[in-house]
Amino acid sequence: MNIREAKKYIKDSVRIYLKKDEDGEYRIPVVRQRPIFLLGAPGIGKTAVMEQIAQELGIALVSYSMTHHTRQSALGLPFITHREYEGREYDVTEYTMSEIIASVYDVMAESGIREGILFLDEINCVSETLAPSMLQFLQYKVFGRHRVPDGWVIVTAGNPPEYNKSVREFDVVTMDRLKLLEVEADYAVWKEYAKDMGVHPAILNYLDMKKDDFYQVETTVRGRSYITARGWEDLSGMLYLYEEEGLAVEEAFVGQYLRNERVVREFTAYYELYQKYRNDYKVEEILEGIVGEQTRDKARKADFDERLSLMGMLIDRVQQDIRQNIIGSEVLGELVKPLRALKAKAEAGAGAEELGALAGQQAQARKGAMEALQKAGALSEREKRKGRYIVRYLADCERLARLADGQDGMEAFAHIKDKYDANVAAYKQDTGAVQDRLHWLFRFVEDTFGSGSEMLILVTECTVQADSAKFIGMYGCEDYTRHNEELMLTERGDVLLGQIEALEI
């Protein structure tokens, strides 16, 4: 299966394991909650998927790599304690709490979240001294003398032996206590994730043309050669920073993330070409509707790779604008509740100082909730950005209220409402600007390429990307609707022709 299918299966399993009866007991007893074993090549996104699941379910996540753990660190250190049995005293060996189990309790204490996922990576690379204890752990959720707290689901992961010399093959007794999911790299699935994470468009454009370069692990005369999804994502972050600093992107730099000489050479050459396309076509001018016939003619005569790169640049730029707009919409929506509370406080006769105090409390409460989720590993980058903006906004509301010291609550609230109204007006203006840019994108593709494959790419990307689909659903887009209907009619026509040919009429 691919990583998306694995994510759905794990997410569903976690939800089922955490399901309780009317007495608050877990429907599936802990001893029957089989840990999930995610088996797949390195760098395909196993850890990232666990983070997404925790964030989406609102539960905690504790991650550990088992490769560095010895028997002592995983099970705890022995110490001597005194016990009395039937009137006689004995020295008895006890164990300190496992470092892993202690981390779970630490996260619960710091975040206040009582349920979560304990994710143990590279589980099939445990040391020889620890291996005999794994069977007990996988069945009874116990490390040494200490049990994993109820409400924590165990998910494990590992690499097949061909990728890691340290792998120990599990016997049948161990495997019979696991739910095995074998995962393979899949570029189409990773691309959806990469779009959401803002992976550099040069990487996605390159991989659209050379999908086989997405993931490779092979042995050459010079040793092991490999490219992973993790490598592409890490390279993306550095590319953005290199561009900000005006640094040259050379093969030596790319080779730090992609360990394949051919791919390093070809991607570096493509990246230079990509930068040239970006300068030649003036993407921002196209999206402002400022397009000369010379630019259109150049695009029409370009080879397929160049046209694909141009489409990638244009779509990525518009989708960045759409993503920011949707986040702005979500922020404004989330601010309604705290602002209503401020208004109710003012209507109840509170003064400006009390209003400011409440706004400050709201800001601190939101900040505290974010910190708790972050400690639990359940806060996505998107939610973090939104949360930080809301905290700053509420802090500004506190400042505005305190500046109105001496005025009554409703007068102070009027300043806060003016600020919100100004933000709404700015959002509406931004929405109109994004709609215009989306229109000019469709117009350019239509005037330049007609209803060919370029238009199909544009319509498809607008459909499959969550933010763009949401934006179009909220505000409409006549260009998208018209071309989407045309393409659907064409597809139906092709199906009918195929059916007619099959009947040999």
C-alpha positions as CSV (number, residue, x, y, z in Angstrom):
1,M,0.0,0.0,0.0
2,N,1.0,3.6,-0.3
3,I,1.6,6.0,2.6
4,R,-1.8,7.6,2.3
5,E,-3.6,4.2,2.5
6,A,-1.4,3.4,5.5
7,K,-2.3,6.7,7.2
8,K,-6.0,6.0,6.8
9,Y,-5.7,2.5,8.2
10,I,-3.6,3.6,11.2
11,K,-5.9,6.6,11.9
12,D,-9.0,4.3,11.8
13,S,-7.2,1.8,14.1
14,V,-6.3,4.4,16.6
15,R,-9.8,5.7,16.7
16,I,-11.2,2.2,17.3
17,Y,-8.6,1.4,20.0
18,L,-9.6,4.6,21.9
19,K,-13.3,3.9,21.6
20,K,-14.9,3.5,25.1
21,D,-18.1,1.9,26.4
22,E,-20.7,3.6,28.6
23,D,-18.6,2.9,31.7
24,G,-15.6,4.7,30.2
25,E,-13.7,1.5,29.6
26,Y,-11.9,0.9,26.3
27,R,-13.9,-1.4,24.1
28,I,-10.9,-3.4,23.0
29,P,-8.8,-4.4,26.1
30,V,-5.2,-3.2,26.1
31,V,-3.9,-6.7,25.8
32,R,-5.9,-7.2,22.6
33,Q,-4.8,-3.9,21.0
34,R,-2.3,-5.2,18.5
35,P,0.5,-2.7,17.9
36,I,0.8,-1.6,14.2
37,F,4.1,-2.4,12.4
38,L,4.7,0.0,9.5
39,L,7.3,-1.6,7.3
40,G,8.8,0.4,4.5
41,A,11.9,1.9,3.0
42,P,13.7,4.8,4.8
43,G,12.6,8.4,4.2
44,I,9.1,7.7,2.7
45,G,7.3,9.7,5.4
46,K,6.5,7.2,8.2
47,T,7.2,9.7,11.0
48,A,5.5,12.6,9.1
49,V,2.3,10.5,8.9
50,M,2.3,9.8,12.6
51,E,2.6,13.6,13.3
52,Q,-0.4,14.2,10.9
53,I,-2.5,11.5,12.6
54,A,-1.9,12.9,16.1
55,Q,-2.7,16.5,14.9
56,E,-5.9,15.4,13.1
57,L,-7.2,13.4,16.1
58,G,-6.1,15.9,18.7
59,I,-4.0,13.4,20.7
60,A,-0.4,13.4,21.8
61,L,2.6,11.8,20.1
62,V,5.8,10.5,21.6
63,S,8.4,9.3,19.1
64,Y,11.4,7.2,19.8
65,S,14.1,5.6,17.7
66,M,14.9,2.2,19.1
67,T,18.4,1.9,17.6
68,H,20.1,3.8,20.4
69,H,18.3,2.1,23.2
70,T,20.0,-0.5,25.4
71,R,18.3,-2.9,27.8
72,Q,19.0,-0.4,30.6
73,S,17.6,2.7,29.0
74,A,14.5,1.0,27.6
75,L,13.6,-1.2,30.7
76,G,15.1,0.9,33.5
77,L,18.1,0.5,35.8
78,P,18.0,-2.0,38.7
79,F,18.2,-1.0,42.3
80,I,17.8,-2.8,45.6
81,T,14.7,-2.3,47.8
82,H,13.7,-3.9,51.0
83,R,10.5,-6.0,51.3
84,E,8.9,-8.0,54.1
85,Y,7.3,-11.4,53.4
86,E,5.6,-13.5,56.1
87,G,7.6,-11.7,58.8
88,R,11.0,-11.9,57.2
89,E,12.8,-9.1,55.4
90,Y,14.4,-9.5,51.9
91,D,16.4,-7.5,49.5
92,V,14.6,-7.3,46.2
93,T,15.6,-6.0,42.8
94,E,13.4,-3.2,41.4
95,Y,13.8,-1.1,38.3
96,T,13.7,2.6,37.7
97,M,11.0,3.7,35.2
98,S,11.9,3.2,31.5
99,E,13.0,6.3,29.8
100,I,10.3,5.7,27.1
101,I,7.5,5.2,29.6
102,A,8.7,8.3,31.6
103,S,8.5,10.4,28.4
104,V,4.8,9.4,27.9
105,Y,4.0,10.5,31.5
106,D,6.0,13.7,31.0
107,V,4.0,14.6,27.9
108,M,0.7,13.9,29.7
109,A,1.7,16.1,32.6
110,E,2.9,19.0,30.4
111,S,0.1,19.0,27.9
112,G,-2.8,17.8,29.9
113,I,-3.7,15.4,27.0
114,R,-4.3,11.9,28.4
115,E,-4.4,9.8,25.1
116,G,-1.9,9.5,22.4
117,I,0.4,7.4,20.1
118,L,3.7,5.9,21.3
119,F,5.6,5.7,18.0
120,L,8.7,3.5,18.1
121,D,10.8,3.7,15.0
122,E,13.3,1.1,13.7
123,I,11.8,-1.4,16.1
124,N,13.4,-4.3,14.2
125,C,16.9,-2.9,14.9
126,V,16.8,-3.3,18.7
127,S,20.0,-4.5,20.4
128,E,20.5,-8.2,21.2
129,T,20.1,-7.5,24.9
130,L,16.7,-5.8,24.4
131,A,15.2,-8.2,21.8
132,P,13.9,-10.8,24.3
133,S,11.9,-8.1,26.1
134,M,10.1,-6.9,22.9
135,L,7.7,-9.8,22.9
136,Q,6.5,-8.9,26.4
137,F,6.2,-5.2,25.4
138,L,4.3,-5.9,22.1
139,Q,1.7,-8.0,23.8
140,Y,1.4,-6.5,27.3
141,K,2.6,-2.9,26.7
142,V,5.2,-3.3,29.5
143,F,8.8,-2.1,29.6
144,G,10.5,-3.7,32.6
145,R,8.0,-3.3,35.5
146,H,6.2,-0.3,34.1
147,R,3.2,-0.3,31.7
148,V,2.4,2.1,29.0
149,P,-0.5,4.2,30.3
150,D,-4.0,3.3,29.2
151,G,-5.2,5.4,26.2
152,W,-1.8,5.2,24.4
153,V,-1.8,3.2,21.2
154,I,1.5,1.7,20.1
155,V,2.6,2.1,16.5
156,T,6.0,0.8,15.4
157,A,8.0,1.1,12.2
158,G,11.0,-0.4,10.6
159,N,13.0,-0.8,7.4
160,P,13.2,-4.0,5.3
161,P,16.6,-5.8,5.7
162,E,17.7,-4.8,2.2
163,Y,17.9,-1.2,3.4
164,N,19.4,-1.7,6.8
165,K,22.1,-4.2,7.9
166,S,21.1,-3.9,11.5
167,V,17.6,-5.3,10.9
168,R,16.7,-8.4,13.0
169,E,14.0,-10.5,11.4
170,F,11.0,-11.0,13.8
171,D,10.0,-14.6,14.4
172,V,6.4,-15.8,13.9
173,V,5.6,-15.5,17.6
174,T,6.4,-11.8,17.5
175,M,4.8,-11.1,14.1
176,D,1.6,-12.8,15.3
177,R,1.2,-10.0,17.8
178,L,1.5,-7.2,15.2
179,K,-0.7,-5.7,12.5
180,L,1.7,-5.5,9.6
181,L,1.5,-2.7,7.0
182,E,4.0,-2.8,4.1
183,V,4.4,0.6,2.5
184,E,5.9,1.6,-0.8
185,A,7.0,5.0,-2.1
186,D,4.4,6.7,-4.2
187,Y,5.1,10.1,-5.8
188,A,1.5,11.0,-6.6
189,V,0.6,10.6,-2.9
190,W,3.7,12.4,-1.7
191,K,3.0,15.3,-4.1
192,E,-0.3,16.0,-2.3
193,Y,1.5,16.2,1.0
194,A,4.3,18.3,-0.6
195,K,1.9,20.8,-2.0
196,D,0.4,21.3,1.5
197,M,3.8,21.7,3.0
198,G,5.0,24.2,0.4
199,V,7.8,22.1,-1.1
200,H,9.7,24.2,-3.7
201,P,7.9,24.2,-7.1
202,A,11.2,23.5,-8.9
203,I,11.3,20.1,-7.1
204,L,7.7,19.2,-7.9
205,N,8.1,20.3,-11.6
206,Y,11.2,18.2,-12.0
207,L,9.6,15.2,-10.4
208,D,6.4,15.6,-12.5
209,M,8.7,15.1,-15.5
210,K,10.9,12.4,-13.9
211,K,8.8,10.5,-11.5
212,D,11.3,7.6,-11.3
213,D,13.7,10.0,-9.6
214,F,11.4,10.5,-6.6
215,Y,12.7,7.5,-4.7
216,Q,15.6,5.3,-5.5
217,V,17.9,3.0,-3.5
218,E,20.5,1.1,-5.4
219,T,24.0,-0.3,-5.0
220,T,26.6,0.9,-7.5
221,V,30.4,0.3,-7.9
222,R,30.9,3.4,-5.7
223,G,28.7,2.2,-3.0
224,R,25.1,2.8,-2.0
225,S,23.1,5.4,-4.0
226,Y,19.8,6.7,-2.7
227,I,17.2,9.4,-3.0
228,T,14.3,9.6,-0.5
229,A,11.2,11.8,0.0
230,R,12.9,13.1,3.2
231,G,15.9,14.2,1.0
232,W,13.7,16.2,-1.4
233,E,11.8,17.9,1.4
234,D,15.0,18.9,3.3
235,L,16.4,20.2,0.0
236,S,13.3,22.3,-0.5
237,G,13.7,24.2,2.7
238,M,17.3,25.0,1.9
239,L,16.5,26.1,-1.6
240,Y,14.2,28.8,-0.3
241,L,16.9,30.0,2.1
242,Y,19.5,30.0,-0.6
243,E,17.2,32.1,-2.8
244,E,16.7,34.6,0.0
245,E,20.4,35.0,0.5
246,G,21.2,35.1,-3.2
247,L,23.5,32.0,-3.0
248,A,24.3,29.8,-6.0
249,V,22.7,26.4,-6.1
250,E,25.6,24.0,-7.1
251,E,25.9,20.3,-7.5
252,A,27.9,20.0,-4.3
253,F,25.0,21.6,-2.3
254,V,22.3,19.4,-3.9
255,G,24.4,16.3,-3.4
256,Q,24.2,16.8,0.4
257,Y,20.5,15.8,0.1
258,L,20.3,13.6,-3.0
259,R,22.8,10.8,-3.0
260,N,22.7,10.0,-6.7
261,E,25.2,11.6,-9.1
262,R,22.9,11.5,-12.1
263,V,19.9,13.0,-10.3
264,V,22.1,15.6,-8.6
265,R,23.5,16.6,-12.0
266,E,20.2,16.7,-13.8
267,F,18.2,18.5,-11.0
268,T,20.9,21.1,-10.6
269,A,20.8,21.8,-14.4
270,Y,17.0,21.9,-14.3
271,Y,17.0,24.3,-11.4
272,E,19.1,26.7,-13.4
273,L,16.7,26.3,-16.3
274,Y,13.7,26.8,-13.9
275,Q,15.2,30.1,-12.7
276,K,15.6,31.2,-16.3
277,Y,12.0,30.4,-17.1
278,R,10.8,32.4,-14.1
279,N,12.7,35.4,-15.3
280,D,11.8,35.0,-19.0
281,Y,8.1,34.6,-18.5
282,K,7.6,37.1,-15.7
283,V,5.0,35.1,-13.8
284,E,3.7,38.1,-11.8
285,E,2.9,40.0,-14.9
286,I,0.9,37.1,-16.3
287,L,-1.1,36.9,-13.1
288,E,-1.8,40.6,-13.3
289,G,-3.1,40.2,-16.9
290,I,-0.1,42.0,-18.4
291,V,0.8,39.6,-21.2
292,G,2.3,40.4,-24.6
293,E,1.8,38.3,-27.7
294,Q,5.6,37.7,-27.7
295,T,5.2,35.9,-24.3
296,R,2.3,33.8,-25.5
297,D,4.1,32.9,-28.7
298,K,7.2,31.8,-26.8
299,A,5.0,29.6,-24.6
300,R,3.3,28.0,-27.6
301,K,6.6,27.2,-29.3
302,A,8.2,25.8,-26.1
303,D,8.8,22.1,-25.7
304,F,6.7,20.1,-23.3
305,D,9.1,20.3,-20.4
306,E,9.2,24.1,-20.6
307,R,5.5,24.4,-20.8
308,L,5.1,22.0,-17.8
309,S,7.5,24.1,-15.8
310,L,5.7,27.3,-16.7
311,M,2.3,25.8,-15.6
312,G,3.9,24.7,-12.4
313,M,5.2,28.1,-11.6
314,L,1.9,29.8,-12.4
315,I,-0.2,27.4,-10.5
316,D,2.1,27.3,-7.5
317,R,2.1,31.1,-7.2
318,V,-1.7,31.4,-7.3
319,Q,-2.1,28.5,-4.8
320,Q,0.2,30.3,-2.4
321,D,-2.1,33.3,-2.6
322,I,-5.2,31.1,-2.2
323,R,-3.6,29.3,0.8
324,Q,-2.9,32.6,2.6
325,N,-6.4,33.8,1.8
326,I,-8.0,30.7,3.3
327,I,-5.9,30.9,6.4
328,G,-7.0,34.5,6.8
329,S,-10.6,33.4,6.5
330,E,-10.1,30.8,9.2
331,V,-8.5,33.3,11.5
332,L,-11.3,35.8,11.1
333,G,-13.8,33.0,11.9
334,E,-12.0,31.9,15.0
335,L,-11.8,35.5,16.3
336,V,-15.6,35.8,16.3
337,K,-16.0,33.8,19.6
338,P,-13.5,35.8,21.7
339,L,-14.8,39.1,20.3
340,R,-18.4,38.2,21.2
341,A,-17.2,37.5,24.7
342,L,-15.6,41.0,24.9
343,K,-18.8,42.5,23.6
344,A,-21.0,40.7,26.1
345,K,-18.6,41.8,28.9
346,A,-18.9,45.5,27.7
347,E,-22.7,45.2,27.4
348,A,-22.8,43.9,31.0
349,G,-21.3,47.2,32.2
350,A,-17.6,46.4,32.3
351,G,-15.1,49.3,31.9
352,A,-12.2,49.6,29.5
353,E,-9.7,48.2,32.0
354,E,-11.8,45.0,32.6
355,L,-12.2,44.6,28.8
356,G,-8.4,44.8,28.4
357,A,-7.9,42.2,31.2
358,L,-10.3,39.8,29.5
359,A,-8.6,40.2,26.1
360,G,-5.3,39.5,27.8
361,Q,-6.7,36.4,29.5
362,Q,-8.0,35.2,26.1
363,A,-4.5,35.7,24.5
364,Q,-2.8,33.8,27.3
365,A,-5.4,31.0,27.2
366,R,-4.8,30.6,23.4
367,K,-1.1,30.7,23.9
368,G,-1.3,28.1,26.7
369,A,-3.4,25.8,24.5
370,M,-0.9,26.1,21.7
371,E,2.0,25.3,24.0
372,A,0.2,22.2,25.3
373,L,-0.5,20.9,21.8
374,Q,3.1,21.6,20.8
375,K,4.4,19.7,23.8
376,A,2.1,16.8,22.9
377,G,3.4,16.9,19.2
378,A,-0.2,17.6,18.1
379,L,0.2,21.1,16.6
380,S,0.6,21.4,12.8
381,E,2.6,24.2,11.3
382,R,-0.5,25.7,9.8
383,E,-2.3,25.7,13.2
384,K,0.8,27.2,14.8
385,R,0.8,30.1,12.3
386,K,-2.9,30.7,12.9
387,G,-2.6,30.5,16.6
388,R,0.3,33.0,16.7
389,Y,-1.7,35.5,14.7
390,I,-4.7,35.1,17.0
391,V,-2.6,35.6,20.1
392,R,-1.0,38.8,18.6
393,Y,-4.4,40.0,17.6
394,L,-5.9,39.5,21.1
395,A,-2.9,41.2,22.6
396,D,-3.6,44.2,20.3
397,C,-7.2,44.2,21.6
398,E,-5.9,44.3,25.1
399,R,-3.7,47.3,24.2
400,L,-6.6,49.1,22.5
401,A,-8.8,48.6,25.5
402,R,-6.2,49.9,27.9
403,L,-5.5,52.9,25.7
404,A,-9.2,53.7,26.1
405,D,-8.8,53.9,29.9
406,G,-11.5,56.1,31.4
407,Q,-14.1,55.2,28.7
408,D,-16.9,52.8,29.3
409,G,-16.8,49.3,28.0
410,M,-18.8,49.9,24.8
411,E,-16.6,52.8,23.8
412,A,-13.6,50.7,24.3
413,F,-15.1,47.8,22.4
414,A,-15.8,50.1,19.5
415,H,-12.1,50.5,18.9
416,I,-11.7,46.7,18.9
417,K,-14.6,46.3,16.5
418,D,-13.1,49.0,14.2
419,K,-9.9,46.9,14.1
420,Y,-11.8,43.7,13.2
421,D,-13.9,45.5,10.6
422,A,-10.7,46.9,9.0
423,N,-9.3,43.3,8.9
424,V,-12.5,42.0,7.3
425,A,-12.3,44.8,4.7
426,A,-8.7,44.0,3.9
427,Y,-9.6,40.3,3.6
428,K,-12.4,41.1,1.1
429,Q,-10.0,43.2,-0.9
430,D,-7.4,40.4,-0.9
431,T,-10.1,37.9,-1.9
432,G,-11.0,40.0,-4.9
433,A,-7.3,40.3,-5.8
434,V,-6.9,36.5,-5.7
435,Q,-10.0,36.0,-7.8
436,D,-8.5,38.3,-10.4
437,R,-5.2,36.5,-10.4
438,L,-7.0,33.1,-10.8
439,H,-9.0,34.6,-13.7
440,W,-5.9,35.9,-15.5
441,L,-4.3,32.5,-15.0
442,F,-7.2,30.8,-16.8
443,R,-7.3,33.5,-19.4
444,F,-3.6,33.1,-20.2
445,V,-3.8,29.3,-20.5
446,E,-6.9,29.6,-22.6
447,D,-5.5,32.2,-25.0
448,T,-2.2,30.5,-25.2
449,F,-2.9,26.8,-25.2
450,G,-6.7,26.5,-25.7
451,S,-8.3,23.5,-24.0
452,G,-5.3,21.2,-24.3
453,S,-3.3,19.4,-21.7
454,E,-2.2,22.6,-20.0
455,M,-5.8,23.5,-19.3
456,L,-6.4,19.9,-18.0
457,I,-3.4,20.4,-15.6
458,L,-4.8,23.7,-14.3
459,V,-8.3,22.4,-13.8
460,T,-7.0,19.2,-12.1
461,E,-4.7,21.1,-9.7
462,C,-7.6,23.5,-8.7
463,T,-9.8,20.4,-8.0
464,V,-7.4,18.2,-6.0
465,Q,-5.7,20.9,-3.9
466,A,-7.8,21.4,-0.7
467,D,-7.4,25.2,-0.4
468,S,-8.1,26.0,-4.0
469,A,-11.1,23.7,-4.1
470,K,-12.4,25.4,-0.9
471,F,-11.7,28.9,-2.3
472,I,-13.6,28.2,-5.5
473,G,-16.4,26.6,-3.5
474,M,-16.7,29.7,-1.3
475,Y,-16.4,32.4,-4.0
476,G,-16.9,30.7,-7.3
477,C,-14.8,30.9,-10.5
478,E,-16.6,31.1,-13.8
479,D,-13.4,30.1,-15.7
480,Y,-12.9,27.0,-13.6
481,T,-16.6,26.0,-13.9
482,R,-16.7,26.4,-17.7
483,H,-13.5,24.5,-18.4
484,N,-14.3,21.8,-15.9
485,E,-17.6,21.1,-17.6
486,E,-15.9,21.1,-21.0
487,L,-13.3,18.6,-19.9
488,M,-15.9,16.4,-18.3
489,L,-17.9,16.4,-21.5
490,T,-14.8,15.5,-23.5
491,E,-14.1,12.6,-21.1
492,R,-17.6,11.3,-21.4
493,G,-17.3,11.5,-25.2
494,D,-14.1,9.5,-25.1
495,V,-15.8,6.8,-23.0
496,L,-18.7,6.6,-25.4
497,L,-16.4,6.3,-28.4
498,G,-14.5,3.5,-26.6
499,Q,-17.8,1.7,-25.9
500,I,-18.8,2.0,-29.5
501,E,-15.5,0.6,-30.8
502,A,-15.8,-2.3,-28.3
503,L,-19.2,-3.1,-29.8
504,E,-17.6,-3.0,-33.3
505,I,-20.6,-1.0,-34.6
